[in-house]
Amino acid sequence: ALYGIEKTAILRALAAQAGTRYLTSIDTACVSDAPCGLAPAAVEALGLIPFSEPDAQGRVRVASTSPIRWAAVTALTQLTGWTPEPYLVEDETWQTLFTQYAAAAAR
C-alpha cells in the first residue's frame, strides 16, 4: 500500500479518471500466441499490448499503464483499422505481459 492506499484503489481511480477499465490480475498466457501479430517493437513503442484477437467488429483489448497514451490508441487504430479497448494494468503486470508477448513473437 502506498500511504495506506491499496494498489487496486489507485488503479480503479486512474481508470475512472481516464474513462476506461482496469485489470487487477490477468493470465499472462493470453499473450502466449502474440495476438494480433504486432511486432514487439511496435507494441513497446505504443505502450499497448494486445491480449485478445480482434472480434467481428474489429475491437481488440489492449493492456496499458497509466496514463493511457491516447495518441498511441489512435495510432494503433490508424495502423490496423482495429478499435483498441484499453485496460489499465500495473507497471509490473505490463512488463510481464510484454516479456511474454515478445517471447511468443520470437517463436
C-alpha positions in Angstrom: 0.0 0.0 0.0 1.2 3.5 -0.8 0.4 5.9 2.0 -2.1 3.4 3.2 -3.9 3.2 -0.1 -4.2 -0.2 -1.8 -2.9 -0.6 -5.3 -6.4 -1.7 -6.5 -7.9 1.6 -5.3 -5.2 3.6 -7.1 -5.7 1.6 -10.3 -9.5 2.0 -10.1 -9.2 5.7 -9.6 -6.8 6.1 -12.5 -9.1 4.1 -14.8 -12.1 6.2 -13.7 -10.1 9.4 -14.5 -9.2 8.0 -17.9 -12.7 6.8 -18.7 -11.5 3.2 -19.2 -11.4 -0.2 -17.5 -8.7 -1.8 -15.4 -7.5 -5.3 -14.5 -6.1 -6.2 -11.1 -5.0 -9.6 -12.5 -4.6 -11.1 -15.9 -3.4 -14.5 -17.0 -0.2 -13.8 -18.9 -0.9 -16.8 -21.1 -3.4 -14.6 -23.0 -0.4 -13.2 -24.9 1.4 -16.5 -25.4 0.4 -16.6 -29.1 1.2 -12.9 -29.6 -2.4 -11.9 -30.5 -2.8 -9.6 -33.5 0.8 -10.4 -34.7 2.2 -7.0 -34.0 6.0 -6.7 -33.8 7.3 -6.4 -30.2 9.0 -3.1 -31.1 5.6 -1.6 -32.2 3.9 -2.9 -29.1 6.7 -1.4 -26.9 6.6 2.0 -28.8 2.8 2.3 -28.5 2.8 1.0 -24.9 -0.2 -1.1 -25.8 -0.2 -4.9 -25.5 -3.0 -6.8 -27.3 -4.4 -9.6 -25.2 -7.2 -10.6 -27.5 -7.6 -11.1 -31.2 -9.9 -8.6 -32.9 -13.6 -9.6 -32.6 -16.0 -9.4 -35.5 -16.4 -5.6 -35.1 -12.6 -5.1 -35.0 -12.4 -4.5 -31.3 -9.2 -5.6 -29.6 -8.4 -5.5 -25.9 -5.1 -3.9 -25.0 -3.2 -3.6 -21.7 -1.7 -0.1 -20.9 -0.1 1.5 -18.0 -1.3 4.9 -16.7 -1.5 7.4 -18.1 -3.1 5.9 -21.2 -1.4 7.4 -24.2 -4.5 8.2 -26.3 -2.3 9.3 -29.3 -1.0 5.7 -29.3 -4.5 4.3 -29.2 -5.4 6.5 -32.2 -2.1 5.4 -34.0 -3.0 1.7 -33.4 -6.4 2.3 -35.0 -4.9 4.1 -38.0 -2.2 1.4 -38.5 -4.5 -1.6 -38.2 -8.1 -0.5 -38.6 -8.9 -2.0 -35.2 -10.7 -0.3 -32.3 -8.5 -0.8 -29.2 -10.2 -1.1 -25.9 -7.6 -0.1 -23.3 -7.4 -1.7 -19.9 -5.1 -0.2 -17.2 -2.7 -2.6 -15.5 0.1 -2.1 -13.0 3.5 -1.4 -14.4 4.9 -4.7 -13.3 2.0 -6.5 -15.0 2.6 -4.6 -18.2 6.2 -5.6 -18.2 5.4 -9.3 -17.6 2.9 -9.2 -20.4 5.4 -7.6 -22.7 8.1 -10.1 -21.9 5.6 -12.9 -22.6 4.4 -11.2 -25.8 7.9 -10.6 -27.2 8.9 -14.2 -26.4 5.8 -15.5 -28.3 6.5 -13.2 -31.2 10.1 -14.6 -31.5 8.9 -18.2 -32.0 
